[in-house]
Amino acid sequence: MLAVQAQGSEIQTVEGMAPSDDELHPIQQAFSEKHGLQCGFCTPGFLMTVTEFLREVPDPTEENIRERLSGNLCRCTGYQNIVEAVQLAAERMREGASAGDSD
C-alpha cells in the first residue's frame, strides 16, 4: 500500500494500543505474561495481527489462531507461547466486554 492510499484512514500502531501510559492493552499484557515475545523483532506484527483478528473472532480456537498467525514469522519462540497469549487475551477481552454489557 502506498501512503497516499491511506489518506482518510485511521492507522493504529503498537504504541497506540495501550489505554494509558501506565497500562497495557489486554493483548500486550497477555504477550508479556505468557512470554509470547523474546527479541521483539516480530512483536509489532503479531500484536497488530492479533488485534484485528480478535475483533473479527472474539472466541477463537487454537486452529483459528495458528491459521491467522501463519503469515507472521518468529525465530525465537516456537509459537506455542504466542498462541497461549492470544488465547489469554481473547478470554480477558471477552470478560471485559461482558462486564461492560452489565453496566
Steps between C-alpha positions, in 0.01 A plus 500: 500500500626845416471775762260694278261202507467538878369854473183534706565172681581439863839345570558314825848419627626290789575820689135602473355175635534573872217694664752710699872539566481282814279225360539242225233385259374149592681357195830662601453383859428142392808492274710619794353251749517200266847588368366535148788728410873472528724709276213735405566505127173326405291629792338804331379285211353242734333760722336681209391174334351373827320831564308479173455122531335522844267773375383258231518175703459571873494132601758331275607139505868410508469403133348844417788671678771297331342554159471878546856531630651283227618806307702635793843349547684467831844347540506503880184366662382188322151658487342305790537790743359736238195278454452485878530879519228540237273258688552692825444837331181375334368372833575827678353711221179292504480539879553874464228524236261302721573723798430804284167353386374467858540872578 
